[in-house]
Amino acid sequence: MKNVIFVAALVAFIAPSLAGCGNTIRGLGKDTANTVDATQAAAGTTANAVAN
């Protein structure tokens, strides 16, 4: 019976931790995508300024 309670408590602790990790990874992916978009926009602006 002690093992069942221990495993249940362990799962109750680990599940939210893993969900939080997944949210962080998705957030990091969005931040990276935004950085790439901003870099591409800046490069396009610079290229237009040089061409004109």
PDB file of N, CA, C, O and CB in Angstrom:
ATOM      1  N   MET A   1       0.825  -1.198   0.000  1.00  0.00           N
ATOM      2  CA  MET A   1       0.000   0.000   0.000  1.00  0.00           C
ATOM      3  C   MET A   1       0.870   1.264   0.000  1.00  0.00           C
ATOM      4  O   MET A   1       0.520   2.253  -0.643  1.00  0.00           O
ATOM      5  CB  MET A   1      -0.939  -0.002   1.215  1.00  0.00           C
ATOM      6  N   LYS A   2       1.992   1.235   0.712  1.00  0.00           N
ATOM      7  CA  LYS A   2       2.877   2.396   0.744  1.00  0.00           C
ATOM      8  C   LYS A   2       3.421   2.699  -0.646  1.00  0.00           C
ATOM      9  O   LYS A   2       3.563   3.859  -1.033  1.00  0.00           O
ATOM     10  CB  LYS A   2       4.031   2.166   1.726  1.00  0.00           C
ATOM     11  N   ASN A   3       3.726   1.634  -1.393  1.00  0.00           N
ATOM     12  CA  ASN A   3       4.257   1.834  -2.741  1.00  0.00           C
ATOM     13  C   ASN A   3       3.237   2.507  -3.648  1.00  0.00           C
ATOM     14  O   ASN A   3       3.599   3.349  -4.469  1.00  0.00           O
ATOM     15  CB  ASN A   3       4.686   0.502  -3.343  1.00  0.00           C
ATOM     16  N   VAL A   4       1.973   2.145  -3.508  1.00  0.00           N
ATOM     17  CA  VAL A   4       0.922   2.737  -4.338  1.00  0.00           C
ATOM     18  C   VAL A   4       0.798   4.232  -4.041  1.00  0.00           C
ATOM     19  O   VAL A   4       0.675   5.043  -4.959  1.00  0.00           O
ATOM     20  CB  VAL A   4      -0.434   2.023  -4.096  1.00  0.00           C
ATOM     21  N   ILE A   5       0.831   4.582  -2.788  1.00  0.00           N
ATOM     22  CA  ILE A   5       0.733   5.995  -2.401  1.00  0.00           C
ATOM     23  C   ILE A   5       1.962   6.754  -2.892  1.00  0.00           C
ATOM     24  O   ILE A   5       1.849   7.877  -3.384  1.00  0.00           O
ATOM     25  CB  ILE A   5       0.589   6.138  -0.861  1.00  0.00           C
ATOM     26  N   PHE A   6       3.131   6.141  -2.757  1.00  0.00           N
ATOM     27  CA  PHE A   6       4.363   6.784  -3.217  1.00  0.00           C
ATOM     28  C   PHE A   6       4.329   7.016  -4.724  1.00  0.00           C
ATOM     29  O   PHE A   6       4.679   8.098  -5.194  1.00  0.00           O
ATOM     30  CB  PHE A   6       5.583   5.934  -2.844  1.00  0.00           C
ATOM     31  N   VAL A   7       3.910   6.011  -5.476  1.00  0.00           N
ATOM     32  CA  VAL A   7       3.851   6.136  -6.940  1.00  0.00           C
ATOM     33  C   VAL A   7       2.820   7.183  -7.337  1.00  0.00           C
ATOM     34  O   VAL A   7       3.067   7.973  -8.248  1.00  0.00           O
ATOM     35  CB  VAL A   7       3.510   4.777  -7.595  1.00  0.00           C
ATOM     36  N   ALA A   8       1.673   7.204  -6.670  1.00  0.00           N
ATOM     37  CA  ALA A   8       0.643   8.198  -6.978  1.00  0.00           C
ATOM     38  C   ALA A   8       1.155   9.613  -6.699  1.00  0.00           C
ATOM     39  O   ALA A   8       0.916  10.532  -7.482  1.00  0.00           O
ATOM     40  CB  ALA A   8      -0.633   7.921  -6.160  1.00  0.00           C
ATOM     41  N   ALA A   9       1.852   9.777  -5.589  1.00  0.00           N
ATOM     42  CA  ALA A   9       2.411  11.094  -5.265  1.00  0.00           C
ATOM     43  C   ALA A   9       3.485  11.484  -6.269  1.00  0.00           C
ATOM     44  O   ALA A   9       3.581  12.645  -6.668  1.00  0.00           O
ATOM     45  CB  ALA A   9       2.990  11.101  -3.842  1.00  0.00           C
ATOM     46  N   LEU A  10       4.289  10.514  -6.671  1.00  0.00           N
ATOM     47  CA  LEU A  10       5.337  10.778  -7.649  1.00  0.00           C
ATOM     48  C   LEU A  10       4.744  11.210  -8.989  1.00  0.00           C
ATOM     49  O   LEU A  10       5.217  12.169  -9.600  1.00  0.00           O
ATOM     50  CB  LEU A  10       6.213   9.538  -7.834  1.00  0.00           C
ATOM     51  N   VAL A  11       3.723  10.513  -9.439  1.00  0.00           N
ATOM     52  CA  VAL A  11       3.062  10.866 -10.702  1.00  0.00           C
ATOM     53  C   VAL A  11       2.410  12.240 -10.586  1.00  0.00           C
ATOM     54  O   VAL A  11       2.469  13.039 -11.521  1.00  0.00           O
ATOM     55  CB  VAL A  11       2.004   9.800 -11.086  1.00  0.00           C
ATOM     56  N   ALA A  12       1.789  12.515  -9.442  1.00  0.00           N
ATOM     57  CA  ALA A  12       1.141  13.813  -9.246  1.00  0.00           C
ATOM     58  C   ALA A  12       2.156  14.954  -9.275  1.00  0.00           C
ATOM     59  O   ALA A  12       1.813  16.074  -9.652  1.00  0.00           O
ATOM     60  CB  ALA A  12       0.377  13.829  -7.919  1.00  0.00           C
ATOM     61  N   PHE A  13       3.382  14.685  -8.888  1.00  0.00           N
ATOM     62  CA  PHE A  13       4.426  15.710  -8.916  1.00  0.00           C
ATOM     63  C   PHE A  13       5.071  15.819 -10.294  1.00  0.00           C
ATOM     64  O   PHE A  13       5.326  16.925 -10.770  1.00  0.00           O
ATOM     65  CB  PHE A  13       5.490  15.405  -7.867  1.00  0.00           C
ATOM     66  N   ILE A  14       5.335  14.695 -10.933  1.00  0.00           N
ATOM     67  CA  ILE A  14       6.072  14.690 -12.201  1.00  0.00           C
ATOM     68  C   ILE A  14       5.214  15.183 -13.367  1.00  0.00           C
ATOM     69  O   ILE A  14       5.719  15.892 -14.237  1.00  0.00           O
ATOM     70  CB  ILE A  14       6.587  13.287 -12.500  1.00  0.00           C
ATOM     71  N   ALA A  15       3.947  14.828 -13.402  1.00  0.00           N
ATOM     72  CA  ALA A  15       3.091  15.202 -14.538  1.00  0.00           C
ATOM     73  C   ALA A  15       3.039  16.716 -14.756  1.00  0.00           C
ATOM     74  O   ALA A  15       3.259  17.164 -15.882  1.00  0.00           O
ATOM     75  CB  ALA A  15       1.677  14.670 -14.322  1.00  0.00           C
ATOM     76  N   PRO A  16       2.761  17.516 -13.737  1.00  0.00           N
ATOM     77  CA  PRO A  16       2.766  18.975 -13.963  1.00  0.00           C
ATOM     78  C   PRO A  16       4.150  19.511 -14.322  1.00  0.00           C
ATOM     79  O   PRO A  16       4.277  20.470 -15.083  1.00  0.00           O
ATOM     80  CB  PRO A  16       2.254  19.695 -12.722  1.00  0.00           C
ATOM     81  N   SER A  17       5.174  18.887 -13.772  1.00  0.00           N
ATOM     82  CA  SER A  17       6.533  19.327 -14.101  1.00  0.00           C
ATOM     83  C   SER A  17       6.823  19.128 -15.580  1.00  0.00           C
ATOM     84  O   SER A  17       7.388  20.007 -16.230  1.00  0.00           O
ATOM     85  CB  SER A  17       7.566  18.569 -13.255  1.00  0.00           C
ATOM     86  N   LEU A  18       6.440  17.982 -16.110  1.00  0.00           N
ATOM     87  CA  LEU A  18       6.656  17.717 -17.532  1.00  0.00           C
ATOM     88  C   LEU A  18       5.788  18.619 -18.401  1.00  0.00           C
ATOM     89  O   LEU A  18       6.220  19.051 -19.469  1.00  0.00           O
ATOM     90  CB  LEU A  18       6.365  16.250 -17.850  1.00  0.00           C
ATOM     91  N   ALA A  19       4.578  18.903 -17.956  1.00  0.00           N
ATOM     92  CA  ALA A  19       3.710  19.809 -18.712  1.00  0.00           C
ATOM     93  C   ALA A  19       4.321  21.205 -18.753  1.00  0.00           C
ATOM     94  O   ALA A  19       4.286  21.871 -19.789  1.00  0.00           O
ATOM     95  CB  ALA A  19       2.293  19.858 -18.090  1.00  0.00           C
ATOM     96  N   GLY A  20       4.876  21.645 -17.642  1.00  0.00           N
ATOM     97  CA  GLY A  20       5.544  22.949 -17.601  1.00  0.00           C
ATOM     98  C   GLY A  20       6.742  22.986 -18.525  1.00  0.00           C
ATOM     99  O   GLY A  20       7.009  24.000 -19.169  1.00  0.00           O
ATOM    100  N   CYS A  21       7.458  21.890 -18.589  1.00  0.00           N
ATOM    101  CA  CYS A  21       8.622  21.802 -19.473  1.00  0.00           C
ATOM    102  C   CYS A  21       8.174  21.910 -20.929  1.00  0.00           C
ATOM    103  O   CYS A  21       8.813  22.591 -21.732  1.00  0.00           O
ATOM    104  CB  CYS A  21       9.395  20.474 -19.238  1.00  0.00           C
ATOM    105  N   GLY A  22       7.081  21.242 -21.262  1.00  0.00           N
ATOM    106  CA  GLY A  22       6.551  21.323 -22.625  1.00  0.00           C
ATOM    107  C   GLY A  22       6.147  22.741 -22.983  1.00  0.00           C
ATOM    108  O   GLY A  22       6.382  23.189 -24.105  1.00  0.00           O
ATOM    109  N   ASN A  23       5.541  23.451 -22.041  1.00  0.00           N
ATOM    110  CA  ASN A  23       5.156  24.838 -22.294  1.00  0.00           C
ATOM    111  C   ASN A  23       6.382  25.710 -22.515  1.00  0.00           C
ATOM    112  O   ASN A  23       6.370  26.601 -23.364  1.00  0.00           O
ATOM    113  CB  ASN A  23       4.323  25.386 -21.132  1.00  0.00           C
ATOM    114  N   THR A  24       7.433  25.456 -21.757  1.00  0.00           N
ATOM    115  CA  THR A  24       8.668  26.229 -21.907  1.00  0.00           C
ATOM    116  C   THR A  24       9.292  25.986 -23.272  1.00  0.00           C
ATOM    117  O   THR A  24       9.752  26.922 -23.925  1.00  0.00           O
ATOM    118  CB  THR A  24       9.669  25.872 -20.799  1.00  0.00           C
ATOM    119  N   ILE A  25       9.308  24.736 -23.701  1.00  0.00           N
ATOM    120  CA  ILE A  25       9.892  24.407 -25.002  1.00  0.00           C
ATOM    121  C   ILE A  25       9.093  25.065 -26.123  1.00  0.00           C
ATOM    122  O   ILE A  25       9.674  25.611 -27.061  1.00  0.00           O
ATOM    123  CB  ILE A  25       9.943  22.878 -25.207  1.00  0.00           C
ATOM    124  N   ARG A  26       7.760  25.015 -26.030  1.00  0.00           N
ATOM    125  CA  ARG A  26       6.933  25.673 -27.054  1.00  0.00           C
ATOM    126  C   ARG A  26       7.168  27.180 -27.043  1.00  0.00           C
ATOM    127  O   ARG A  26       7.262  27.803 -28.101  1.00  0.00           O
ATOM    128  CB  ARG A  26       5.433  25.367 -26.825  1.00  0.00           C
ATOM    129  N   GLY A  27       7.264  27.762 -25.857  1.00  0.00           N
ATOM    130  CA  GLY A  27       7.525  29.201 -25.751  1.00  0.00           C
ATOM    131  C   GLY A  27       8.872  29.574 -26.338  1.00  0.00           C
ATOM    132  O   GLY A  27       9.005  30.600 -27.004  1.00  0.00           O
ATOM    133  N   LEU A  28       9.870  28.741 -26.091  1.00  0.00           N
ATOM    134  CA  LEU A  28      11.197  28.985 -26.652  1.00  0.00           C
ATOM    135  C   LEU A  28      11.154  28.898 -28.172  1.00  0.00           C
ATOM    136  O   LEU A  28      11.813  29.676 -28.862  1.00  0.00           O
ATOM    137  CB  LEU A  28      12.218  27.981 -26.088  1.00  0.00           C
ATOM    138  N   GLY A  29      10.384  27.959 -28.689  1.00  0.00           N
ATOM    139  CA  GLY A  29      10.242  27.837 -30.145  1.00  0.00           C
ATOM    140  C   GLY A  29       9.604  29.078 -30.748  1.00  0.00           C
ATOM    141  O   GLY A  29      10.020  29.545 -31.808  1.00  0.00           O
ATOM    142  N   LYS A  30       8.593  29.611 -30.071  1.00  0.00           N
ATOM    143  CA  LYS A  30       7.944  30.833 -30.564  1.00  0.00           C
ATOM    144  C   LYS A  30       8.903  32.018 -30.511  1.00  0.00           C
ATOM    145  O   LYS A  30       8.952  32.828 -31.436  1.00  0.00           O
ATOM    146  CB  LYS A  30       6.679  31.142 -29.741  1.00  0.00           C
ATOM    147  N   ASP A  31       9.670  32.113 -29.415  1.00  0.00           N
ATOM    148  CA  ASP A  31      10.645  33.202 -29.296  1.00  0.00           C
ATOM    149  C   ASP A  31      11.696  33.109 -30.392  1.00  0.00           C
ATOM    150  O   ASP A  31      12.084  34.119 -30.980  1.00  0.00           O
ATOM    151  CB  ASP A  31      11.319  33.174 -27.917  1.00  0.00           C
ATOM    152  N   THR A  32      12.149  31.898 -30.661  1.00  0.00           N
ATOM    153  CA  THR A  32      13.149  31.703 -31.715  1.00  0.00           C
ATOM    154  C   THR A  32      12.578  32.080 -33.071  1.00  0.00           C
ATOM    155  O   THR A  32      13.251  32.727 -33.874  1.00  0.00           O
ATOM    156  CB  THR A  32      13.640  30.248 -31.736  1.00  0.00           C
ATOM    157  N   ALA A  33      11.340  31.680 -33.329  1.00  0.00           N
ATOM    158  CA  ALA A  33      10.700  32.022 -34.599  1.00  0.00           C
ATOM    159  C   ALA A  33      10.554  33.533 -34.740  1.00  0.00           C
ATOM    160  O   ALA A  33      10.775  34.080 -35.821  1.00  0.00           O
ATOM    161  CB  ALA A  33       9.326  31.342 -34.710  1.00  0.00           C
ATOM    162  N   ASN A  34      10.184  34.205 -33.663  1.00  0.00           N
ATOM    163  CA  ASN A  34      10.060  35.667 -33.706  1.00  0.00           C
ATOM    164  C   ASN A  34      11.409  36.329 -33.961  1.00  0.00           C
ATOM    165  O   ASN A  34      11.487  37.324 -34.681  1.00  0.00           O
ATOM    166  CB  ASN A  34       9.461  36.193 -32.395  1.00  0.00           C
ATOM    167  N   THR A  35      12.466  35.785 -33.378  1.00  0.00           N
ATOM    168  CA  THR A  35      13.810  36.328 -33.600  1.00  0.00           C
ATOM    169  C   THR A  35      14.218  36.173 -35.058  1.00  0.00           C
ATOM    170  O   THR A  35      14.784  37.091 -35.652  1.00  0.00           O
ATOM    171  CB  THR A  35      14.835  35.632 -32.688  1.00  0.00           C
ATOM    172  N   VAL A  36      13.931  35.018 -35.628  1.00  0.00           N
ATOM    173  CA  VAL A  36      14.251  34.783 -37.042  1.00  0.00           C
ATOM    174  C   VAL A  36      13.468  35.745 -37.925  1.00  0.00           C
ATOM    175  O   VAL A  36      14.025  36.327 -38.856  1.00  0.00           O
ATOM    176  CB  VAL A  36      13.943  33.320 -37.440  1.00  0.00           C
ATOM    177  N   ASP A  37      12.184  35.914 -37.641  1.00  0.00           N
ATOM    178  CA  ASP A  37      11.363  36.840 -38.428  1.00  0.00           C
ATOM    179  C   ASP A  37      11.908  38.267 -38.337  1.00  0.00           C
ATOM    180  O   ASP A  37      11.987  38.967 -39.346  1.00  0.00           O
ATOM    181  CB  ASP A  37       9.899  36.801 -37.948  1.00  0.00           C
ATOM    182  N   ALA A  38      12.279  38.694 -37.142  1.00  0.00           N
ATOM    183  CA  ALA A  38      12.808  40.049 -36.964  1.00  0.00           C
ATOM    184  C   ALA A  38      14.138  40.215 -37.691  1.00  0.00           C
ATOM    185  O   ALA A  38      14.401  41.264 -38.279  1.00  0.00           O
ATOM    186  CB  ALA A  38      12.980  40.368 -35.472  1.00  0.00           C
ATOM    187  N   THR A  39      14.970  39.190 -37.651  1.00  0.00           N
ATOM    188  CA  THR A  39      16.263  39.253 -38.345  1.00  0.00           C
ATOM    189  C   THR A  39      16.063  39.341 -39.848  1.00  0.00           C
ATOM    190  O   THR A  39      16.739  40.114 -40.527  1.00  0.00           O
ATOM    191  CB  THR A  39      17.124  38.028 -38.000  1.00  0.00           C
ATOM    192  N   GLN A  40      15.131  38.548 -40.367  1.00  0.00           N
ATOM    193  CA  GLN A  40      14.852  38.593 -41.803  1.00  0.00           C
ATOM    194  C   GLN A  40      14.284  39.948 -42.207  1.00  0.00           C
ATOM    195  O   GLN A  40      14.635  40.476 -43.262  1.00  0.00           O
ATOM    196  CB  GLN A  40      13.879  37.477 -42.194  1.00  0.00           C
ATOM    197  N   ALA A  41      13.418  40.507 -41.386  1.00  0.00           N
ATOM    198  CA  ALA A  41      12.853  41.820 -41.693  1.00  0.00           C
ATOM    199  C   ALA A  41      13.945  42.887 -41.680  1.00  0.00           C
ATOM    200  O   ALA A  41      13.966  43.764 -42.544  1.00  0.00           O
ATOM    201  CB  ALA A  41      11.741  42.179 -40.689  1.00  0.00           C
ATOM    202  N   ALA A  42      14.844  42.817 -40.710  1.00  0.00           N
ATOM    203  CA  ALA A  42      15.938  43.788 -40.642  1.00  0.00           C
ATOM    204  C   ALA A  42      16.864  43.647 -41.845  1.00  0.00           C
ATOM    205  O   ALA A  42      17.328  44.646 -42.395  1.00  0.00           O
ATOM    206  CB  ALA A  42      16.734  43.612 -39.341  1.00  0.00           C
ATOM    207  N   ALA A  43      17.129  42.418 -42.250  1.00  0.00           N
ATOM    208  CA  ALA A  43      17.983  42.196 -43.420  1.00  0.00           C
ATOM    209  C   ALA A  43      17.320  42.736 -44.682  1.00  0.00           C
ATOM    210  O   ALA A  43      17.986  43.312 -45.542  1.00  0.00           O
ATOM    211  CB  ALA A  43      18.294  40.697 -43.586  1.00  0.00           C
ATOM    212  N   GLY A  44      16.012  42.550 -44.790  1.00  0.00           N
ATOM    213  CA  GLY A  44      15.290  43.080 -45.947  1.00  0.00           C
ATOM    214  C   GLY A  44      15.310  44.592 -45.972  1.00  0.00           C
ATOM    215  O   GLY A  44      15.469  45.192 -47.035  1.00  0.00           O
ATOM    216  N   THR A  45      15.151  45.219 -44.814  1.00  0.00           N
ATOM    217  CA  THR A  45      15.190  46.676 -44.726  1.00  0.00           C
ATOM    218  C   THR A  45      16.572  47.197 -45.101  1.00  0.00           C
ATOM    219  O   THR A  45      16.698  48.193 -45.812  1.00  0.00           O
ATOM    220  CB  THR A  45      14.810  47.143 -43.313  1.00  0.00           C
ATOM    221  N   THR A  46      17.600  46.518 -44.619  1.00  0.00           N
ATOM    222  CA  THR A  46      18.974  46.915 -44.939  1.00  0.00           C
ATOM    223  C   THR A  46      19.247  46.751 -46.426  1.00  0.00           C
ATOM    224  O   THR A  46      19.869  47.616 -47.044  1.00  0.00           O
ATOM    225  CB  THR A  46      19.981  46.089 -44.121  1.00  0.00           C
ATOM    226  N   ALA A  47      18.789  45.657 -46.998  1.00  0.00           N
ATOM    227  CA  ALA A  47      18.995  45.420 -48.430  1.00  0.00           C
ATOM    228  C   ALA A  47      18.288  46.484 -49.258  1.00  0.00           C
ATOM    229  O   ALA A  47      18.828  46.945 -50.263  1.00  0.00           O
ATOM    230  CB  ALA A  47      18.492  44.020 -48.825  1.00  0.00           C
ATOM    231  N   ASN A  48      17.089  46.876 -48.850  1.00  0.00           N
ATOM    232  CA  ASN A  48      16.357  47.920 -49.567  1.00  0.00           C
ATOM    233  C   ASN A  48      17.070  49.266 -49.454  1.00  0.00           C
ATOM    234  O   ASN A  48      17.116  50.027 -50.420  1.00  0.00           O
ATOM    235  CB  ASN A  48      14.923  48.036 -49.029  1.00  0.00           C
ATOM    236  N   ALA A  49      17.622  49.560 -48.283  1.00  0.00           N
ATOM    237  CA  ALA A  49      18.333  50.825 -48.086  1.00  0.00           C
ATOM    238  C   ALA A  49      19.595  50.872 -48.938  1.00  0.00           C
ATOM    239  O   ALA A  49      19.934  51.921 -49.487  1.00  0.00           O
ATOM    240  CB  ALA A  49      18.687  51.021 -46.603  1.00  0.00           C
ATOM    241  N   VAL A  50      20.286  49.756 -49.051  1.00  0.00           N
ATOM    242  CA  VAL A  50      21.512  49.705 -49.845  1.00  0.00           C
ATOM    243  C   VAL A  50      21.181  49.813 -51.333  1.00  0.00           C
ATOM    244  O   VAL A  50      21.913  50.453 -52.088  1.00  0.00           O
ATOM    245  CB  VAL A  50      22.292  48.401 -49.559  1.00  0.00           C
ATOM    246  N   ALA A  51      20.088  49.193 -51.750  1.00  0.00           N
ATOM    247  CA  ALA A  51      19.711  49.195 -53.162  1.00  0.00           C
ATOM    248  C   ALA A  51      19.258  50.579 -53.622  1.00  0.00           C
ATOM    249  O   ALA A  51      19.384  50.920 -54.798  1.00  0.00           O
ATOM    250  CB  ALA A  51      18.604  48.176 -53.411  1.00  0.00           C
ATOM    251  N   ASN A  52      18.735  51.362 -52.700  1.00  0.00           N
ATOM    252  CA  ASN A  52      18.229  52.689 -53.084  1.00  0.00           C
ATOM    253  C   ASN A  52      19.292  53.671 -52.858  1.00  0.00           C
ATOM    254  O   ASN A  52      19.097  54.860 -53.110  1.00  0.00           O
ATOM    255  CB  ASN A  52      16.972  53.082 -52.313  1.00  0.00           C
TER     256      ASN A  52
END
